[in-house]
Amino acid sequence: MIGLTYIAAIVLVFNCQTPKTYPGMVLIPGGSFMMGDAEGQDMEKPVHEVEVDAFYMDIHEVTLAEFKKFVDETHYVTDAEKRGGCFIWNGKAWEKTEGINWRHDELGNRHTEDKMNHPVTHLSWNDANAYAQWAGKRLPTEAEWEYAARGGEKGFKFAWGNDPLGQEIVANVSDENLVKVVTFWPYTKGYDDDYTFSSPVGSFKPNGFGLYDMAGNAWEWCADYFDEDFYSRSPKKNPRNDDPNERRVMRGNSWDGRPGLMRCSRRTSEVQSSSYVDTGFRCVKDIE
């Protein structure tokens, strides 16, 4: 059931002005929610009330085709290209391999045309931020991301509900297909989402806000610097951690994560110049 705060937020946004529409984006009404998870990791606590203003969000992760357009127009060079490589699966382990970048898949093969609708990965926070600026957008704050992932359903632990994995195939996660290739990887027996690694964006049902892949497929960079204790001092209104350090927040998990780890509240981080085969992003845009 949609909460009263959510309904009020919709009324507020639409009474103030007729919102613009942007291709591939959906309006996320402002509102409040309880951020974090009392049953999660320590960094997901304490559970605290947060208010966010309305914003637009990409309905899916940025695709290879979209990032290619950016590179073609700007001649941008990613951090992985500057470093000379990135990690891929060599048949026995994840190995940093020379020459690997966003143009390559999880096994090191160059992406073909039929993969252009998959999320772009092998990107650092710096790369994601550069794309967002070029597109006239920005990266979501950690609070915006979690609020959007919950889809207006305040009690939901996962993007699809409270069951970590029901009978329905709900997301691209660690499954029977992945373990055939990465044999030692933890997975859920009997779960088969039809994809070994990444899947085309929008392959599974959207959440209550119409957003796809808010769990699984690719980790997503957020704007905030990471601080595992930020929740203990986080402001209530539009929180964002701008205290500089080398790590940035990532949310959403990826195709190699177990379903039980797909909590909307789950937090992790990486060095902002690092790039990984399972990490991408999506953008947001302020209401003007």
GIZI-V633739 format. One record per residue. N is the residue number from 1. SS is DSSP state (~ for helix, > for strand, _ for the rest). NEAR is the number of other C-alpha atoms within 8 Angstrom. D_LAST is the distance of its C-alpha to the last C-alpha in Angstrom with 2 decimals. Layout:
# GIZI-V633739
{{N:SS:NEAR:D_LAST} {N:SS:NEAR:D_LAST}}
This chain:
# GIZI-V633739
{{1:_:3:29.73} {2:_:7:26.09} {3:_:9:25.77} {4:~:6:25.00} {5:~:8:22.16} {6:~:13:20.50} {7:~:9:21.14} {8:~:8:19.88} {9:~:11:16.57} {10:~:10:16.21} {11:~:8:17.25} {12:~:8:14.86} {13:~:13:11.73} {14:~:9:13.28} {15:~:7:14.66} {16:~:6:11.64} {17:_:6:10.06} {18:_:7:10.97} {19:_:7:8.74} {20:_:4:8.59} {21:_:7:11.32} {22:_:6:12.04} {23:_:4:15.75} {24:_:7:17.27} {25:>:10:14.48} {26:>:13:14.44} {27:>:9:12.17} {28:>:10:13.76} {29:_:11:13.84} {30:_:13:14.00} {31:>:11:17.62} {32:>:10:20.65} {33:>:9:23.40} {34:>:9:26.50} {35:>:12:25.96} {36:_:12:29.09} {37:_:12:32.45} {38:_:8:35.64} {39:_:4:37.69} {40:_:11:35.87} {41:_:8:36.56} {42:~:6:36.71} {43:~:9:33.40} {44:~:15:31.76} {45:_:13:33.11} {46:_:10:32.90} {47:_:11:30.88} {48:>:9:28.33} {49:>:9:25.62} {50:>:14:22.01} {51:>:11:18.79} {52:>:12:15.46} {53:_:8:11.97} {54:_:12:10.52} {55:>:12:9.40} {56:>:12:10.39} {57:>:12:13.83} {58:>:13:16.32} {59:_:10:19.00} {60:_:11:21.65} {61:_:16:22.63} {62:_:13:22.20} {63:>:12:25.33} {64:~:13:28.00} {65:~:8:27.14} {66:~:8:23.51} {67:~:11:24.69} {68:~:8:27.50} {69:~:8:25.23} {70:~:12:23.50} {71:~:10:26.99} {72:~:8:28.39} {73:~:6:25.81} {74:~:6:25.76} {75:_:7:29.22} {76:_:7:27.83} {77:_:7:30.64} {78:_:10:30.10} {79:~:13:31.74} {80:~:16:34.26} {81:~:11:35.34} {82:~:8:35.76} {83:~:6:37.82} {84:_:9:39.84} {85:>:13:39.31} {86:>:16:38.00} {87:>:11:39.55} {88:>:14:40.96} {89:>:11:43.61} {90:_:8:47.05} {91:_:6:48.98} {92:_:6:49.96} {93:_:6:47.09} {94:>:8:43.61} {95:>:9:44.41} {96:>:8:42.51} {97:>:9:43.38} {98:>:7:43.28} {99:_:8:41.13} {100:_:15:38.86} {101:_:12:35.10} {102:_:11:32.17} {103:_:7:34.33} {104:>:11:36.86} {105:_:11:37.27} {106:_:9:38.74} {107:_:8:42.26} {108:_:9:41.58} {109:_:7:41.69} {110:>:7:39.39} {111:_:9:36.76} {112:_:6:37.77} {113:~:5:35.75} {114:~:5:35.94} {115:~:9:34.06} {116:_:10:30.93} {117:_:10:29.11} {118:>:11:29.95} {119:>:15:27.63} {120:_:13:27.96} {121:_:12:29.80} {122:_:14:31.88} {123:>:19:28.69} {124:_:14:28.10} {125:~:12:25.04} {126:~:10:24.96} {127:~:10:24.97} {128:~:13:22.19} {129:~:10:19.98} {130:~:8:20.91} {131:~:10:19.98} {132:~:12:16.54} {133:~:9:15.84} {134:~:8:17.38} {135:_:6:15.28} {136:_:7:11.94} {137:_:11:11.72} {138:>:11:13.54} {139:>:14:16.35} {140:_:12:16.05} {141:_:11:17.58} {142:~:12:20.93} {143:~:13:19.93} {144:~:10:16.97} {145:~:11:19.48} {146:~:11:22.23} {147:~:11:20.24} {148:~:11:19.14} {149:~:12:22.74} {150:_:15:24.23} {151:_:13:22.54} {152:_:11:22.35} {153:_:10:26.11} {154:_:9:26.72} {155:_:5:30.33} {156:_:10:30.06} {157:_:12:31.47} {158:>:13:30.67} {159:_:13:27.92} {160:_:7:30.50} {161:>:8:32.28} {162:_:8:34.79} {163:_:7:37.56} {164:_:9:37.37} {165:_:8:38.88} {166:_:6:40.09} {167:_:4:41.92} {168:_:5:38.85} {169:_:9:37.55} {170:_:8:34.02} {171:_:10:32.94} {172:_:15:34.18} {173:_:13:36.15} {174:_:16:39.54} {175:_:15:41.99} {176:~:12:45.33} {177:~:12:44.13} {178:~:14:42.98} {179:~:13:46.21} {180:~:7:48.28} {181:~:8:46.94} {182:_:9:46.20} {183:_:7:49.24} {184:_:5:48.96} {185:_:8:45.34} {186:_:7:44.79} {187:_:10:43.74} {188:_:10:44.02} {189:_:6:47.23} {190:_:6:46.93} {191:_:8:43.17} {192:_:9:42.48} {193:_:10:38.98} {194:_:5:40.46} {195:_:10:38.89} {196:_:9:40.58} {197:_:9:37.58} {198:_:12:34.01} {199:_:10:33.21} {200:>:9:30.97} {201:_:12:27.46} {202:_:9:27.25} {203:_:7:31.03} {204:_:10:30.95} {205:_:7:29.48} {206:_:10:25.82} {207:_:13:25.06} {208:_:9:23.80} {209:_:10:20.14} {210:_:9:21.35} {211:_:15:21.26} {212:_:14:24.31} {213:_:14:26.44} {214:_:9:24.97} {215:_:15:28.65} {216:_:16:30.89} {217:_:16:30.78} {218:_:16:29.16} {219:>:14:28.18} {220:>:13:24.53} {221:>:15:23.47} {222:>:14:21.04} {223:>:12:19.47} {224:>:11:21.89} {225:>:13:25.26} {226:_:11:27.91} {227:_:6:29.99} {228:_:7:32.18} {229:_:7:32.45} {230:~:9:28.78} {231:~:12:28.77} {232:~:7:31.43} {233:_:6:29.19} {234:_:9:25.67} {235:_:7:23.46} {236:_:8:22.49} {237:>:7:18.77} {238:_:11:16.57} {239:_:11:19.66} {240:_:10:19.79} {241:_:10:23.04} {242:_:6:22.78} {243:_:5:26.55} {244:_:5:27.68} {245:_:6:30.32} {246:_:7:31.15} {247:>:10:29.88} {248:>:15:26.52} {249:>:15:25.87} {250:>:12:26.45} {251:>:13:26.06} {252:_:14:27.28} {253:_:14:30.74} {254:_:14:32.10} {255:_:14:34.91} {256:_:11:37.47} {257:_:12:36.56} {258:_:12:38.61} {259:~:10:37.04} {260:~:7:37.77} {261:~:8:35.59} {262:_:14:32.48} {263:_:11:31.38} {264:_:12:27.65} {265:_:11:28.43} {266:_:13:30.37} {267:_:9:29.50} {268:>:7:30.88} {269:>:9:30.22} {270:>:9:31.45} {271:>:8:31.74} {272:_:10:28.55} {273:_:8:30.61} {274:_:11:32.51} {275:_:13:32.16} {276:>:11:33.71} {277:_:12:34.58} {278:_:13:32.79} {279:>:14:29.47} {280:>:16:26.25} {281:_:14:22.56} {282:_:13:19.37} {283:>:13:15.75} {284:>:12:12.49} {285:>:10:8.83} {286:>:8:6.14} {287:_:7:3.80} {288:_:2:0.00}}
